[in-house]
């Protein structure tokens, strides 16, 4: 299957016992991978950044700070992939019903978040508050 896109959402996801109840701080929008049927184990979801802001200042992305939410019985693997396809950060499994922070150093003109679906529909992963630093 081709990669699916992360969906923009406010409030909870449509599935119980997975995904965040809201954006960071209880409000706002976030992006998430909806893993309900017809999606299947191993399906991939992507959310990409083309690096245009950094490039417009003759720089590349040097740091990506973000918050992630990985709650559900069948969580897969969430990764941050640099512009040449190397994995800069990756995490798998249920991390509890809360937003967690991550900061990743990478020197790349672009990057993407990629989520690989786990074994069931209770595997909605989410991303919020992405901050890119240029270097």
C-alpha positions in Angstrom: 0.0 0.0 0.0 1.1 3.6 -0.6 1.8 5.7 2.4 -1.2 7.3 4.1 -1.2 10.9 5.3 -1.5 11.9 8.9 -4.8 13.6 9.6 -5.4 17.0 11.2 -7.6 16.8 14.3 -8.9 18.6 17.3 -10.4 16.8 20.2 -10.1 13.0 20.5 -9.7 10.5 17.7 -12.7 8.5 16.6 -11.5 5.3 18.3 -11.7 4.6 22.0 -8.7 3.6 24.1 -6.2 5.0 21.7 -4.9 8.4 20.4 -4.9 11.6 22.4 -8.1 13.1 23.9 -6.9 16.6 22.7 -3.9 18.5 21.5 -1.1 19.4 23.9 -2.5 21.5 26.8 -6.0 20.4 26.1 -6.8 22.4 23.0 -5.8 23.0 19.5 -5.0 20.8 16.5 -2.6 17.9 16.1 -1.8 15.4 13.4 -2.4 11.7 13.9 -2.4 8.3 12.1 -5.9 6.8 12.0 -5.4 3.1 12.2 -9.0 1.9 12.1 -10.2 -0.4 9.3 -9.4 -0.7 6.4 -5.8 0.0 7.4 -3.6 -3.1 8.1 -0.5 -4.1 10.1 2.5 -2.5 8.4 0.7 0.3 6.7 2.7 3.5 6.7 1.6 7.1 7.4 3.7 10.2 6.7 3.9 13.8 7.6 6.6 15.7 5.7 8.4 19.0 6.0 10.1 20.3 2.8 12.6 22.5 4.7 11.5 25.6 2.8 11.8 28.0 5.7 15.4 27.0 6.5 16.3 26.9 2.7 15.0 30.5 2.3 17.7 31.5 4.8 20.4 29.4 3.1 20.4 26.9 6.0 19.2 23.4 6.7 17.1 21.8 9.5 19.4 21.3 12.5 17.0 20.4 15.3 13.4 19.2 15.4 11.5 19.5 18.8 8.0 18.0 19.0 5.5 16.2 21.2 4.2 12.7 20.5 1.3 10.6 21.8 1.5 6.8 21.5 -1.3 5.3 23.5 -3.1 2.0 22.6 -2.8 -1.7 22.9 -1.4 -2.1 19.3 1.0 0.8 18.9 3.4 0.5 16.0 6.6 2.5 15.4 6.9 6.3 15.1 10.1 7.6 13.4 11.7 10.8 12.3 13.4 10.3 8.9 15.9 12.8 7.4 16.0 13.9 3.8 18.2 11.0 2.6 16.0 8.4 4.3 18.0 7.7 7.4 16.2 7.2 10.7 17.1 10.0 13.1 14.7 8.9 15.9 12.3 6.0 16.4 10.0 4.7 19.2 7.7 1.7 19.4 4.9 0.5 21.6 2.4 1.9 24.1 3.8 5.0 25.9 0.7 5.8 28.0 -2.1 8.3 27.5 -0.1 11.5 27.6 1.9 13.8 25.4 5.7 13.2 25.6 8.5 15.6 24.4 11.4 14.7 22.1 14.2 16.8 20.6 16.1 15.3 17.7 19.4 16.7 16.2 19.6 16.3 12.4 21.4 18.2 9.7 19.1 17.7 6.7 17.4 19.9 4.1 14.0 18.2 4.9 12.5 15.5 7.1 9.3 13.4 7.6 7.5 11.7 10.4 6.7 8.2 9.6 4.4 5.8 11.5 4.2 2.1 10.8 0.9 0.6 12.0 0.9 -2.1 14.6 -1.3 -5.2 14.9 -4.7 -3.6 15.5 -6.9 -0.5 15.4 -5.9 0.7 18.9 -2.7 2.2 17.6 -3.4 5.9 16.7 -0.1 7.8 17.0 -0.1 11.6 17.1 2.3 14.6 16.7 2.0 18.1 18.0 4.0 21.3 18.6 6.7 20.7 16.0 9.4 23.3 16.2 12.2 23.3 13.6 15.5 25.1 14.2 17.8 26.0 11.2 21.6 25.7 11.3 
